[in-house]
Amino acid sequence: MSRYIGPSWKVSRRLGYSTSETGKELVKRKYAPGQHGQKRVKLSEYGVQQQEKQRVRFTYGLSEKQFRKVFARASKMQGNTGVNFLQLLEMRLDNLVYRLGFAATRAQARQLVNHGHFLVNGKKVDIPSYTVQVGDQISLKETSKDLAVVKAALEAKTVRPEYLAFDADKNVGSLVRVPERDEFLPEIHEQLIVEFYNR
């Protein structure tokens, strides 16, 4: 199954979770879309696990194949598999471009990275799934510094996570440390995702 490119607000309403992390999708209608959206359906244990997996998958905008691949990588690492898994997702280049404020959404960040607008430690990286290491610097290419979408996104960004450093004068960001679990996606229960893949 390929990556979903349909209406994101419908997905958020169906999952009962803001995949953009703004909460705007659920302000007017907190129920699922469609004529039967307001009917409450009790989910099975499998359904609850799958819903939690879908919440994270749609938040980061990955295909099922990509998502499973990251989970397989996390399961081979030492420590808590669920926390490792979310940290790997959080350290993706497209996500950090979004977190630093270079893009208004993760989808926009992915497109900007794909089009080769960003440098990691001075070298062009156009792979959105690239895992940024602690100490790596993320910057715009010289020819991309005047992009209107980037300027607008940077002006709108006011708060950045503590695990990131940003130099507003040079428009350069860096990953200071591995993000702690309580610093992102507080509503997600990663253990349900681990149970889903280990069932």
C-alpha positions as CSV (number, residue, x, y, z in Angstrom):
1,M,0.0,0.0,0.0
2,S,1.4,3.4,-1.0
3,R,1.5,6.5,1.1
4,Y,-1.8,8.2,1.8
5,I,-2.3,11.5,0.0
6,G,-6.0,12.1,0.6
7,P,-7.8,14.5,3.0
8,S,-5.9,14.5,6.3
9,W,-8.7,16.0,8.4
10,K,-11.0,13.0,7.6
11,V,-8.3,10.7,8.8
12,S,-7.9,12.6,12.0
13,R,-11.6,12.5,12.7
14,R,-11.8,8.8,12.0
15,L,-8.9,8.1,14.3
16,G,-10.0,10.6,17.0
17,Y,-6.5,12.1,17.0
18,S,-5.0,15.2,15.5
19,T,-2.3,13.9,13.1
20,S,-1.1,17.5,12.5
21,E,-0.7,17.9,16.3
22,T,-2.6,21.2,16.2
23,G,-6.0,19.9,17.2
24,K,-7.7,22.0,14.5
25,E,-9.2,18.9,12.8
26,L,-11.3,18.0,15.9
27,V,-12.6,21.4,17.0
28,K,-15.9,21.4,15.1
29,R,-16.5,17.6,14.7
30,K,-14.8,15.1,17.0
31,Y,-16.6,12.1,15.4
32,A,-15.7,10.1,12.3
33,P,-16.7,11.4,8.9
34,G,-19.7,9.9,7.0
35,Q,-23.4,9.4,7.8
36,H,-22.6,6.7,10.5
37,G,-19.7,8.7,12.0
38,Q,-21.5,9.5,15.2
39,K,-22.3,5.9,16.0
40,R,-20.1,4.6,18.7
41,V,-18.4,1.3,17.8
42,K,-16.6,-0.7,20.5
43,L,-13.2,-1.7,19.2
44,S,-11.6,-5.1,19.8
45,E,-8.2,-5.4,21.4
46,Y,-6.7,-5.8,17.8
47,G,-8.7,-2.8,16.7
48,V,-7.3,-0.6,19.5
49,Q,-3.8,-1.7,18.6
50,Q,-4.3,-1.0,14.9
51,Q,-5.8,2.4,15.6
52,E,-2.8,3.4,17.7
53,K,-0.5,2.2,14.9
54,Q,-2.5,4.2,12.3
55,R,-2.4,7.4,14.4
56,V,1.4,7.3,14.4
57,R,1.7,6.2,10.8
58,F,-0.5,9.1,9.5
59,T,1.2,11.6,11.9
60,Y,4.6,10.9,10.2
61,G,3.1,10.3,6.8
62,L,4.7,6.9,6.1
63,S,3.5,4.0,4.0
64,E,2.8,0.7,5.8
65,K,6.0,-0.8,4.3
66,Q,8.2,2.1,5.5
67,F,6.5,2.0,9.0
68,R,7.1,-1.7,9.4
69,K,10.8,-1.3,8.2
70,V,11.4,1.3,10.9
71,F,9.8,-0.9,13.5
72,A,12.0,-3.9,12.5
73,R,15.1,-1.6,12.9
74,A,13.9,-0.5,16.4
75,S,13.3,-4.0,17.5
76,K,17.0,-4.8,16.9
77,M,18.2,-1.9,19.1
78,Q,18.9,-2.2,22.8
79,G,16.3,-0.8,25.2
80,N,12.5,-0.3,25.0
81,T,11.4,-1.2,21.4
82,G,8.4,1.2,21.5
83,V,10.5,4.2,22.6
84,N,13.3,3.4,20.2
85,F,10.7,3.2,17.4
86,L,9.2,6.6,18.1
87,Q,12.7,8.2,18.5
88,L,13.7,6.8,15.1
89,L,10.6,8.4,13.6
90,E,11.2,11.7,15.4
91,M,14.8,11.8,14.1
92,R,13.9,11.5,10.4
93,L,15.1,14.4,8.3
94,D,11.7,15.4,7.1
95,N,10.3,15.5,10.6
96,L,13.2,17.6,12.0
97,V,12.8,20.1,9.1
98,Y,9.2,20.4,10.2
99,R,10.1,20.7,13.9
100,L,12.7,23.3,13.2
101,G,10.1,25.4,11.4
102,F,11.4,25.3,7.8
103,A,8.0,23.9,6.7
104,A,4.4,24.4,7.8
105,T,3.5,20.7,7.6
106,R,5.4,17.3,7.5
107,A,4.1,16.8,3.9
108,Q,5.6,20.1,2.9
109,A,8.9,19.3,4.7
110,R,9.0,15.9,2.8
111,Q,8.6,17.7,-0.5
112,L,11.2,20.3,0.3
113,V,13.7,17.6,1.3
114,N,12.8,15.5,-1.8
115,H,13.5,18.5,-4.0
116,G,17.0,18.9,-2.6
117,H,16.6,22.1,-0.7
118,F,18.4,21.0,2.5
119,L,22.0,20.2,3.5
120,V,23.1,18.0,6.4
121,N,26.5,19.0,7.6
122,G,27.0,20.9,4.4
123,K,26.1,18.0,2.1
124,K,22.9,17.8,0.1
125,V,20.5,15.1,1.4
126,D,17.3,14.5,-0.6
127,I,16.0,11.4,1.3
128,P,13.2,12.3,3.7
129,S,13.7,9.1,5.7
130,Y,17.4,9.9,6.4
131,T,18.1,9.5,10.1
132,V,19.8,12.6,11.6
133,Q,22.5,11.9,14.2
134,V,23.1,13.9,17.3
135,G,25.3,17.0,16.4
136,D,24.2,17.0,12.7
137,Q,23.5,20.5,11.3
138,I,20.5,21.0,9.0
139,S,20.6,24.1,6.8
140,L,19.0,25.4,3.6
141,K,21.0,25.4,0.3
142,E,22.2,28.9,-0.6
143,T,19.9,29.0,-3.6
144,S,16.9,28.0,-1.5
145,K,17.1,30.6,1.2
146,D,14.7,32.9,-0.5
147,L,11.9,30.4,-0.9
148,A,8.6,32.0,0.1
149,V,7.1,28.9,1.7
150,V,10.2,28.5,3.9
151,K,10.2,32.2,4.9
152,A,6.5,32.0,5.8
153,A,6.9,28.8,7.8
154,L,9.9,30.3,9.8
155,E,8.0,33.5,10.6
156,A,5.0,31.4,11.9
157,K,7.2,29.1,14.1
158,T,7.5,30.4,17.6
159,V,8.3,27.3,19.7
160,R,10.8,24.5,19.0
161,P,11.5,21.4,21.0
162,E,14.4,21.5,23.6
163,Y,16.3,18.7,21.8
164,L,16.8,21.0,18.8
165,A,19.0,24.1,18.5
166,F,18.2,26.8,16.0
167,D,20.3,29.8,14.9
168,A,17.8,32.4,13.5
169,D,20.5,34.6,12.0
170,K,22.0,31.8,9.9
171,N,18.8,29.7,9.6
172,V,20.7,26.6,10.7
173,G,19.3,24.0,13.1
174,S,20.9,21.0,14.8
175,L,19.9,17.9,16.8
176,V,21.4,18.5,20.2
177,R,20.4,15.2,21.8
178,V,18.1,12.2,21.3
179,P,14.6,13.3,22.1
180,E,13.1,12.1,25.4
181,R,9.9,10.1,25.2
182,D,7.8,12.7,27.1
183,E,8.9,15.5,24.6
184,F,6.7,14.4,21.7
185,L,3.4,12.6,20.9
186,P,2.2,12.5,24.6
187,E,-1.1,10.9,23.7
188,I,0.4,7.9,21.9
189,H,0.8,4.6,23.7
190,E,3.7,3.0,21.9
191,Q,3.3,-0.4,23.7
192,L,0.1,-1.0,21.7
193,I,2.1,-0.7,18.5
194,V,4.7,-3.1,19.8
195,E,1.8,-5.6,20.7
196,F,0.3,-5.1,17.3
197,Y,3.5,-6.1,15.5
198,N,4.4,-8.9,18.0
199,R,0.9,-10.5,18.0
